[in-house]
């Protein structure tokens, strides 16, 4: 039996438990499902069954954002990120000029690692703030799209933080080239970008 077939049972079982690294595991054994035809400990949860059915109908009803809109989101967000970086640089420069003029040499030195780390921090704050509070980055406001969980719910801050962190996986941009058009930061955080009606 495939993992996908096993998950049809595990998703609606009262013994199912979510694990960030492994997905749904058995709450009794703390292991991934390993049954072939039926699970001896399976107990169907009616509420979970209804939620999964609703999720399935909702997921089919919503329209995933097109590749063009995803690209537009990325480009618009990059413009805002560069602007944020410049603003923070100016503010840092003013602080150094007025309070620590002897450390102005720090702005003259070119250090790619420091620049990369600052860029990651700024992007993490940007995406976590906007998508955490509104489910939309500034780019998504322009393209009328938003981030939702795989269930169609609004993501919590932990999910958005994981999504923001996964954006910095090397070659994440190439993960969109598959047939699904879903990036690693979508897949690993359990989120999707959808159109807003």
N, C-alpha and C positions, 0 to 999 in steps of 0.2 A: 504494500500500500504506500502511495506517495505521501510526502509530508503535507502537501496541499489537501489531500483527502483526509488525512488524520486531523488536520486543523479544523475541518468542518465539524468534527465532534468536539474537539478541545475548546473551540470558541464558545460553545454553548453548554459546557460542562461546569457544574458547580465546583469541581476540583481544579479547574484551570487557573493558572496563575501567570501573570505577565512578568517576563524577565527581560531587562533592557538588552542584554547581550545575546540571548538565545531566542527571544520571542515568547510564545506561550509554552509553558511547561506544566507538568502535572504537579499540583499542590501536595499530593501525597508522597510522591517519589522524588520530587525536585529534578526530574529528568525530562528530556524531550519524549514525545510519544513514540512507542516502539511496537504498538500492536499491529496486527495484520488485517483482520476483518472487523473485529469488534473489541472494545475495551471493557474489561471486566468491572472496572470501577466507574464507568460512565454514568453520570446522573444529570439528566437534562435540566437546565435552569430555564424556566418559561420566560422570565424577564430578559435574559440574555438572548434567547431564541428570537423574541420579538425585536430586540434591539438590532440583532444581526440582520434580520429580514428588512427592517426599516433602513438600516445602513446600506444594504444592497440596493434597495429601490432608490434611495437618495443619491448614492454614488452613480447610478445609471442615469439619474435625472439631471445632475449637474454637468456643466460643460467645462472640461479641462481647458485651461488657457492654452492658446496656440503657441507654437514655437516663436512666431513673430512677436507676440506680446511678451513672451518670456525674455527675448532678446532686448526688446524695448525697455522692459523693467530693469534689466542689467545695465544698459547704457545710461538710462536716466539716473539710476542709483549711483553709478560711478561718477557722474557729474556732481551730484550732491556730496559724495564722499570726498572728492578732490576739493570741493569748496569747504567742507568741514576741516579737512587737513590743513588747508591754507589758513583758515580762521584760527585754528589751534596753534599753528606755527607763529602767526602774528601775535597772538596772546602770550605765547611762551617767550617770544622776543621782547615784548613790552615788560614782562615780569623780570627777565634777565637784565634789561637796560636799567630799570628803576631800582631793583633790589639786589641783583648779583651781577654788576657790570664786569667783574673779573672773570665770569664764566661765559661771556659772549662768544668766546672761541668755539664753544660747543656747536653753535649754529653754522660755523664756517666749515667744520670737518664733515666729510661725506662718509657715512657709515651705512652701507646697504642693509646690514642686519638690524640696526636700530630703526632705520626707515621702515623696514618690513614689519617689525614688531609693532611699531606705532600704527602702521596701516591696519594691521590685524585688530589691534585694540579699538581703533576708531570704527572699523567696520562692525566689530562685535557689538559695540555700544549702539551704533546706528540701527542695525537690524534688530537687535534685542529690544531696543526702546520702541521703535515704530511697530514692528510686527507683534511685540508682546502686548502693547496697549490697544492697537487697532486691528491687528491681523494683516496690515498692509504697510509696505515701505512706501516712500514717496513715489517711486516709479509705479507701484501698483495703484496708487491713487489716480495717476494719469491714464493708465491703461484699463482701469476699472476691473481689476482682478484682486484676489485676496488669498491668503493662506488658510487652509483648513486641515484638520486631521483627516486620516483615512476614513474616519467615521462621519466626516462632514461637520464636526464641531469646531469651535474656535480653539486654537492651540493654547496651552498654558505656557507660562514663562520658561519652565524647564524644557519643554519641547522646542520653543523658539530659540532658546540658548543653544541647544544641541544642533538645531538647524543652522544657526549662525556660525557655530564652531566648524561644522562640516563643510561650510562654504570654502574653507581654507585648506581642504585636502588637496594636495597637488593633482593637477589635471582634472579637477572637478568639472570644469567647463566642457571637457570632452565626454563626460558621462551623459550628456544630452543627445549624443549622436545615435543612440540606440533607437529602436523602433518605438518604444513607449514615450520618449521625450521627457523622461523623468530623471532628474539629476541625483547624484549621490546624496546631496544635502536634503532632498525630498525623501529619498528611500530610507536613509538611516534615521531620520527624525520621524518617519511615519506621517509625513505631511504631503499635501498637494496644493497646487496653485490653480484656482478655478475662476471662471468669469463671474462677474456680479451682474445680475439682471437689471 
